[in-house]
Each structure stands twice: as structure tokens, then as C-alpha cells.
Amino acid sequence: MPPALGSRLPALVLACAAAGQAAASPATAPLRVGEAVLEPVPFTALPGFAGDDLAAALAAFRATCAQASGPVLAEAAPNAPNQDLSGPCAAASAVPPDGAKGFFTRHFSAYRVLRPNRDAATERTAGFLTGYFEPELDGSPVSTPDFTVPALGRPDDLVSLEPGETRPGLDPALRAARRDGDAFLPYPDRAAIEDGALGARARPLLWLRDAVDLLVLQVQGSGRVRLPDGRSVRLAYDGRNGRPYTSVARLIVTGGHLPLEGLTLARWTGWLRANPAIARDLIRRNASYIFFRIDDGIPEGAGPRGGAGVPLTAGRSLAVDATLWRYGLPFWLEGSLPDPDGGSAPLRRLVVAQDTGSAILGPARGDLYLGTGARAGATAGLLRDPARFVVLLPKPESGPGTAGAAP
């Protein structure tokens, strides 16, 4: 959920080279990202890699290359991996769709992301994967008895902080601030904003049915709003108040209101609407608050823009921890994808890091974008499972002259 969904971040260039496919020598320190160790793995060990629609992954990779994407790490460890994608990006433009497999295997090395402090190998390789989607909601350009809750535009005193960036006197845990002359203050939390703390700076873009619809929109980070005249308007993420995110669905479960088993988006949002007094308190306990803008620049049928600044592709766009991973990095996922009608199917897929979210923390944590509308939402609500993450890091020699070469 990304909750979705940060602004474009400046480019990252890290100073050390990536290891090759073979295991590192005893004298070489293993590559690390955050607390995770990266273990080299051959592409032949990735089940289903050759049979995946790698052309779709290549298209998503190319789209990300067109943007100046990539986070700045607060502190790059001496043995951090190379995440400079300039060589693969230059090479990708000349690769035909049927050359996608050769492109990825020629220009990247695969590394399984291993989490520390786990006794069993199966536990060390297991990360956690969730899903998110673009909701379709009803709304109005003006407040009416049926549409009473505003989706607010970005206030002009909001200062968003990049990963690792701080302001004097501000708690480093806060990711945004309020400018007050030459000083920076904590931005109001959700409850304060709902109680009018923004004053004239509260700019409604559209009006939604209720606080539950606004919560869904904010959790997902963007959405389409159908207006009474038949038009559809896309609201895109435009910053947040920087306060910590708390999952309202989790509060419902931990409070004993609903069981975790079978907890779908429709079920927990329905429960909130059926219990408005408790719902108001639970929603306000999520101090994080998302602001929006109207985005008219995306073609019909394309997904919302993610943190990398490009439209997301259903099933191929992954939200990652942007303090650890650069936008544009390919990831191989091994897990399962639930079916809203029952059961699940194996998930063996190459995806591209194109987004981030305040709840997406850690090197083996991802949020898979699943598309627009109710069915995508039903699938996203069910996807919260262990998964294996394999990151594809660029090889040092990668460049335009090797485009599409055989592995």
C-alpha cells in the first residue's frame, strides 16, 4: 500500500562494483543492503524465469529508464552493491521484445536477498509481499449531502524530506515539516488536520462519500474518482504529512473486531461503515495523512504514476524501500498470487521497482501493483504472504555495445 507513493527522488550512484554470478571468494566481504546479505544465484536456478513474459518486464524497465529515477541512500555501506543503471538503460533501447531474456541475463547478475538472524534457510530467504491497487470511487467537485469528506491538495507550507534528510530541531523520524518563517515544525497529524489545523491551506480538490473512501484512497496512494456528470478524474499522490503510518485494518484485527483469516478490503471497510463511532477513532489513530493533485497527463488505460514518475504496470510494478533500492532495479519474485474466487496460483515473475510507500520497509519487503478497480482491489487485499526476493544488479561491464547479447 503504499501508501503509497513518494515523489521522484534524485539519482543514486554508489561507488563499489557488483560481484559476478559466482560465489564471492572467502577474502571478499558479501554484498549487503541494509541488514540483508545478497547471495549470488544463477538465472537457471530461478524457477520459471525462461517462461515468464520478460518482454513485459523489459517495457517497464525502459519506462523507468526514461526518468531520472533512484533514491539517495542516507549511508552507503562500503560493500554496498552497484545500483548504477546507466549502462543497462542505454542498452535497453535497442533490444527487441524477443531479446528480453538475453538482455537481462547479459546485463545483470542475480542475487537472492537473505535476511539475517534466521535459523532455517527457508526463513532466511522469505521476505514479505503485499499488493496494492488503484481504487475507483464516486465523488463530487463540490460538497453535497452525499459527498462530505474532502480529498485535499498539497498545502503550500508542507516541506517533504528525502530519505536521510533532517531539519534542525525536528524529530528525525518525521518525513515532512511545516515551514514557519525560518523554522521547521512537525506537520499536524491526521486528527489535527481533520479538526481544521490547516485553516485556509486546506484546499479540497474533490469531495468523497465518507472517511472510509478517503482512507482507501490514501492507503493506495492514488485513485480514479467518478463524478456525477460521468467524467473520471485521477487523483495522484502529492506528498504526506510525514507522520508514521498505522494500518487501520491491523487495528481492527488486534482490537478483536474481525479475524485476520479472510480479512478482505471489502470486509474491513464494510465493518468501518457499520461501526462509525469506533471507525472514527481507529482511522484517526493513523497519524499519516496523504495529499493529492489532479493528474490529467496519463493516457486512458495506463496506471497511476509511482514514485519513479512513470505510470505503473499491473503485475509488473513493485513498490520497494526507496532508502535501500534504486528505482528501475528488476526483482524476481517467487511466491503465490491469490485468486478472489478462491485458491491461488504460483507467482514467478520479473518485476521492476517503480514505487515506494511508508509501510514498505526493509530489503525483502515489496508491494505489487495489481491494477485498477474492484477485482484488482480484491486480489490486493488477499495478498500478504511470504515471498522470495531476487534482485538483479547491473554488471560492471554492462553497456550499449552488448545489447541483446546471449547469456
N, C-alpha and C positions, 0 to 999 in steps of 0.2 A: 504494500500500500504505500504507497509511497506517499504514499503520503509523502506522499507523493512528491517531490519533484522539484528539483532545485533549478536555479538559474544557471546559464552556461558558465563554466569555470575556465580559468586560463590554462594554457598549455603546460604540460609537465615534461621535463627532460631529466631523467635520472642518470647518474654517472657511471654505473657499472654494467658490464656485459652479461647477457643471459648465458646460462650453461647450455650445452647441446643435449641431444636426446639421451646420450649415455649417462649412467650414474656418475655423480661427482667423485673425484678421487678423494682418498682419506684426508689429504692435506688441504682440500678445498672446503670452505665453510658452506653449508647448504643454503640455498636461497630461501629467504623469509619474506613474508608480507604480514605485518602486524605480528600476531602470535603464531601464525601458521608457517609450517615448513612446506616447501614446494619440492615434490618428488618427481623426477623425470619419468615419463611413461611413453612408450611408442604408440603411434597412432593405431597400429594394428591391435593394440590392447583395448581400444575403445569400442565396446560392442555397438554395432550398428552405424559406425561412422561412415563407412563407404556407401551405405544405403540411404543416408539422410539426404534431404534436399539442400545440399550445400550451396546451390545457386541462390537460394533464398537468403541464406546467411551472408553470402558474398554481397548481395544487393544491400542488405542492412549495413554491412561493413563499409561499403562505398559511400552510402549516405552519410555515415558518421565522419568519414574522412573529409567530406566537403566542409565541415565545420572546424573551427579552431577549438577542438574539444580536449578535455583532460583536466583532472584535478591537480592541485598543488598539495603535496604531502607536507604535513606540518614538520615532520622529521623523517628524512630518508635514511634508513639503516645502511651501514657500509656495505652489506651484502644484499641490498635490495635488488630486485630483478630489473632488467631493462624493460621499459614500457614505451619506448620511443617508436611510434608507429609511422614515422615519416617514410621509411623505406617501403613497407607493405602498402601504404596508401598510394604511393607513387606507382607501384607495380599493379595495383588492383584495377586501374582504369583500362588496361589493355587485355584483361582476362575475359574470355568468352564464358558464358554460363556453364558449358560443359568442361571448362578448365578449372572449376571451383576447387575440386579436391586437390589437384596438383598445386594450385595456388596456396592453399592453407598448409599443406604438408611441406611445401618448399620454403615458405617464408616464416613459418612458426615452429616452435618446439612446444610440446605438450607437457604440462606439469600438474600432477594431482595435488590438490590443496589438502594438506593434512593438519588437523587441529591438534594442539598439544594436550598433555595431561589426560590421555585416554589410554586405558589398559588394553582393550581389544582393538585389533586392526580395523574391524568393521566400524567401530565407533570413531576411530581417528579419521576415517575417510568420509564420515557422514556430516554434511552440512545441513542447512535448513532452507527449504524453498517454499515460498508462498506465491499467491497470484493476485494481480490487480487488474482493473478494467476501467473503461470509460462509461460511466452511467449515463442514461438518458432520463431526464427529469422534466416535469412540467413546471412552467414558471410564467412570470409576467413582467413587462417593463416597468410597471407601476405597482404600488402596494394596493391590494384589494382584500376583501374579507377572506378570499380563498388562498391568497398568497401574501403571507405576513412576515416572512423571515428574509432579510437581505443577504445577498452574496456581495461582499464588499470589495471595492477596488483597493489597490495598494495606497496606503497613506503616504503623504509627502515627507513625513518625518521618520519613516522607517529606514534604518540602516542595516542591511544584511551583511553578515560576516562570513568570509570564506573559511574553509577548514584551517584551523590553526591560528586564525586572526583573532585578536582581542582588542579591547578598548580600555584605557585607564579607568580603574575603579569599578569595572564591570565584571561580574562573575564569569570566569572562562567557560562555564557550562552553557551560557546563553549564546545563541547563534544569531542574535539580532539585538539592536538597541534603538532607543528613541533619542533623536538629536534634540538637545535643549540648549541653544546657544552654542557655546564651545564644549559643552559637557555631553556625556552619553549616559542615559539612564536605562534601566531594564524596561522592555516594552510591556505594556499591560497584558495580563493573561486573558484567557477566554472569558471568564466570568466578568472581569472588569470591562472588557470590550462590549459584551452583551449589555452591561449596565450603563453604557454611554461614555466610557473613558476617552474615546477618540473625539468626541464632540463633533465639530464641523468637518473633521477629517474623515469621518465615516461616510464613504461615498457608495451608496448602493448601485450596483451595475444592473442587477435583476432581482426579482423577488421570488422566493421559492415557497413551496407549500408549508413546510414546517422545519423545525430544528433538526429533525432526523434526516431530511433530504440534504440540508446543508452539511451535516456531519458526513454523510456518504460522499458528497462532492469533495469535501476537504480531505477525507481519508484517501480517496483515489487520486486527488490532485488535479483533476480536470473533469469536464463533462459536457454533454450536449443538453441544452435546455430548449424544450419546445414551447413556443409562445402561442397565445390564443389565436393569432392570425395565421398560424400554420408554419411560420418561419422556425428555423432551428438555429440557435446561437451556441457557439462553442466558448465555454469559459476555460481559460488556461491559467495554470499556476503563475502567481506573480509575487511570491515571497510569503514569509510567515513571521510570526512574532518572536521566533527563536526560543520559545519555551519548550520544555521536554514534552514529548508525545506520550500519552497514555491510551492504551486500547480500551475503548468503551465495551467492546464485545468481551474482552477479558474480565473487565469489572463485573459484567453481568454473570459470567461463569463463577468467578471467585466469590461473588456475593450470594451464590446459591440460587439464583433466579432461573437459570437454564443450565442443562448439562453441556459439556464440551462435545460429547458424541452427537453427531447430527446437527451441529450448530451451523446453520447457513446464514447468508446475508439476509434473506427474506425472513428467517425466523427471528433473529435478534433485533432487526429493525421493526418487525411486527410487534415484538414484545415491548420495545420502547414506546411505540404509539399506543399500545394498550395500557401502559402504566406511566402516564405523562408526568406525574409528580416525582416519581423515582427517576425517571428518564432525565429530567432537567438536572437533577443533582449529579447523576453519573456523567452526563455529557460535559458539564462544567468542570468536572474533575480532570478532564483532558485539557490542560492549560494551553496546549498548542493551538494556534489559530492561523488559518491559511487565507491569503488574499488572492484575488483573481484579476484577470484582464480579459477583454473580449478579443478572441483570436479569429480574424477573418481571412488569414493568409494561408490556410491549409486546404488543399483540394478535397472535394467531397469524396468520401471513401477512405481517406488517409486517417491514420491515428493521430492523437494529440501529440504535441511536442514534448519530448522528455528533457532531462537535464542537459543532454548533449546539443539541444537546439534543433533536432530533426524530428519529423513525425515518426511515431512508434509503429512497429510492425507486429501485428498479433502473432504470438508464438515465437517471435524471433528477437524481441527486445527485452533486455534484462536490466532491472534496477539493482545496483550494487552499492557498496560502501564507497563513496567517492573520495574519502580520505585515504583509501588504500589502493584503489584500482582506477586506471585511466579509462575514460570513455573511449569506445572503439575496440577494446580488447575482446576477442572471441572467447567464449566459455562453452565447454562441452558439459551438458547436464545428463546425469543418469539418475532416474527416479521413476515416479509414476504420475500420470495425469488423470484426475478423477473425471468421471462422466456424471453429469447431473441426473441422468436416467438410471444410474446405478453402476457399480463396478468402477474399474479404472483400466487404463492402457499404459504400457511401458512408455516412459519418456526418455528418449535417446536423441538428443538434438543439439545442434550447434547454434548458439545464440550470441548476441552482441551487447556489450554493456553500453546502454544509451540513456540511462536514467539513474536516479538515486532517490532516497527517501529517509526521513528522520528516524524510522524504525528499522532501517536496513543497516545493521552494524556488524562488522566482522568480516574476515576474508572468505568464509564459507557460508555466506548468507546472501540470498538473492530473492527478487520479487519478479515474477514472469508476467509480462503484459499479455493479456489474453483477448483483447478486442473490445468492441463497443456493444452495449445492450444487455438485456436481461440474461441471455444464456451465457455470455461471457462472464457476467457477474456471478451466476450460479456456480460456474466452474471455479472462478477465482475464490469464492467463499469456501469451497471444499479443499482447495489446495493449501495444505500446511503440513508438509511431510519432510522426512529426512531425504536428502539427495546428495549425490556425489558431484563435486565441482572439479573440473579440469580446466585450467587456464591455458590459453595459447599465447605464449610470449614471443615477440619477434626475434628472429635470429640476427646476430650482428651483421652478417653479410647480406641481409635482405635488401633488395633494391630493384629499380625498374628493369634492369637488364635481365632479371631472372623470372619475369612474369610468366606464370602458367607452366613453368618447367615441371618436369616429372619429379616425384619424390626420390 
